[in-house]
């Protein structure tokens, strides 16, 4: 194994952490309606827990409104029950064909809680990136110990891994900062 291989294997792992962060941040509620808010809702579909996205189309007709249109109209009550059970703070209204969810504006205290939650999620992901760095550095030290690489190559590899870590940590900070601004803007 060489220094280049370790670096090439480290980069996609860190990229996966950033992708996971994006997914988690899309589920954090802001004052605006987004389709991602309902990503974690699962519906009891004939005894099988099924993600809402596999049973209905979710649309955003207005900034403060979501609509859920089930593909199987007989499941509308099960979907409404699942949305209520998800404790998202919505009050669904059902007209028999479509479920409407009005997104209430967030109060200041709730905005602060959500911003803190975003900060905690970002910190977890930074720890994951640092853990990947730690593993890659351990590989470098092991390769040096086994005399597979020189000290110069090890130093170069450690510097490159640190550059990757800095890059992905700043991406995480940027994503978290943008999400916090989105939450705090009224």
C-alpha positions in Angstrom: 0.0 0.0 0.0 1.2 3.5 -0.7 0.6 7.0 0.6 -1.6 7.9 -2.5 -3.8 4.9 -1.9 -4.4 5.8 1.8 -5.3 9.4 0.7 -7.6 8.1 -2.1 -9.4 5.9 0.4 -9.7 8.6 3.0 -11.3 11.2 0.7 -14.6 9.2 -0.1 -15.0 8.3 3.5 -14.9 12.0 4.5 -17.2 12.9 1.5 -19.7 10.3 2.8 -19.7 12.1 6.2 -20.6 15.4 4.5 -23.3 13.8 2.5 -24.8 12.3 5.6 -24.7 15.7 7.2 -26.6 17.2 4.3 -29.2 14.5 4.6 -29.6 15.1 8.4 -29.8 18.9 8.0 -32.5 18.6 5.4 -34.7 16.9 8.1 -34.2 19.8 10.5 -37.3 22.0 10.3 -37.0 25.6 9.3 -39.9 28.2 9.2 -40.4 27.2 5.5 -42.1 24.1 4.1 -39.7 21.5 2.6 -40.4 18.0 1.3 -37.5 16.7 3.5 -39.4 17.4 6.7 -41.5 14.3 6.1 -38.5 12.0 5.2 -38.6 10.2 8.6 -42.4 9.5 8.6 -43.2 5.8 8.2 -46.7 4.6 7.6 -48.2 1.2 8.6 -49.1 -0.1 5.2 -51.0 -3.4 5.7 -48.7 -4.2 8.6 -45.5 -3.2 6.9 -43.7 0.1 8.0 -43.3 2.0 4.8 -41.6 5.4 4.2 -44.2 8.0 3.3 -42.2 8.9 0.2 -43.0 5.4 -1.2 -46.7 5.8 -0.7 -47.5 9.4 -1.7 -46.3 12.5 -3.5 -45.4 15.4 -1.3 -45.5 18.9 -2.7 -44.9 22.5 -1.5 -47.6 24.6 -3.1 -46.9 27.6 -0.8 -43.9 28.5 1.5 -46.0 27.6 4.6 -47.9 24.6 3.2 -47.2 21.0 2.3 -49.6 18.7 0.5 -49.5 14.9 0.7 -51.4 13.0 -2.0 -51.4 9.2 -1.5 -51.2 7.0 -4.5 -53.6 4.6 -2.8 -56.5 6.8 -1.6 -57.6 4.1 0.9 -54.4 4.8 2.9 -55.1 8.5 3.5 -56.2 7.9 7.1 -53.1 5.7 7.9 -50.8 8.5 6.4 -52.6 11.2 8.5 -52.1 9.0 11.6 -48.4 8.5 10.8 -47.9 12.2 10.4 -49.6 12.9 13.7 -47.6 10.1 15.4 -44.3 11.6 14.1 -44.6 14.6 16.5 -43.6 17.2 14.0 -45.9 19.8 15.4 -48.2 19.8 12.4 -52.0 19.6 12.3 -52.9 17.7 9.1 -56.3 18.4 7.4 -57.6 15.6 5.3 -60.3 16.2 2.5 -60.4 12.5 1.5 -58.0 12.9 -1.5 -55.3 15.2 -0.1 -53.7 15.9 3.2 -52.7 19.6 3.8 -50.1 20.5 6.4 -49.7 24.1 7.3 -46.3 24.9 8.7 -46.6 27.1 11.7 -44.0 29.8 12.0 -41.3 29.1 14.5 -41.0 31.1 17.7 -37.7 32.5 18.9 -37.1 29.8 21.5 -37.8 27.0 19.1 -35.5 28.6 16.5 -32.7 28.6 19.1 -33.3 25.0 20.0 -33.2 24.0 16.3 -30.0 26.1 15.8 -28.4 24.3 18.8 -29.5 20.9 17.3 -27.9 21.8 14.0 -24.7 22.7 15.9 -24.7 19.3 17.7 -25.3 17.4 14.4 -22.4 19.3 12.8 -20.1 18.5 15.8 -20.9 14.8 15.5 -19.9 14.9 11.9 -16.7 16.8 12.6 -15.9 14.0 15.1 -16.5 11.4 12.4 -14.1 13.2 10.0 -11.5 13.4 12.7 -11.9 9.7 13.4 -11.3 9.0 9.7 -8.2 11.1 9.9 -7.0 9.2 13.0 -7.4 5.9 11.1 -5.6 7.2 8.1 -2.8 8.5 10.2 -2.5 5.2 12.0 -2.2 3.5 8.6 0.6 5.9 7.7 2.5 5.2 10.9 2.0 1.5 10.5 3.4 1.6 6.9 6.4 3.6 8.2 7.0 1.1 11.0 6.8 -1.8 8.5 9.3 0.1 6.3 6.8 0.3 3.4 7.3 4.1 3.1 10.0 6.6 4.1 9.7 9.2 6.8 9.4 11.9 4.1 6.5 10.0 2.5 4.9 9.6 5.9 5.2 13.3 6.6 3.8 14.2 3.2 0.9 11.7 3.7 0.1 13.1 7.2 0.1 16.7 5.8 -2.3 15.7 2.9 -4.6 13.9 5.3 -4.7 17.0 7.5 -5.5 19.2 4.5 -8.4 16.8 3.6 -9.6 17.0 7.2 -9.4 20.8 7.2 -11.3 20.9 3.9 -14.2 18.7 5.0 -14.4 20.3 8.5 -14.8 23.7 6.9 -17.5 22.2 4.5 -19.3 21.0 7.6 -19.0 24.4 9.3 -20.3 26.1 6.2 -23.3 23.8 5.8 -24.2 24.2 9.5 -23.8 28.0 9.3 -26.1 28.2 6.3 -28.7 26.0 8.0 -28.6 28.1 11.2 -29.1 31.3 9.2 -32.0 29.7 7.4 -33.6 28.7 10.8 -33.0 32.1 12.4 -34.3 34.2 9.5 -37.9 35.1 10.0 
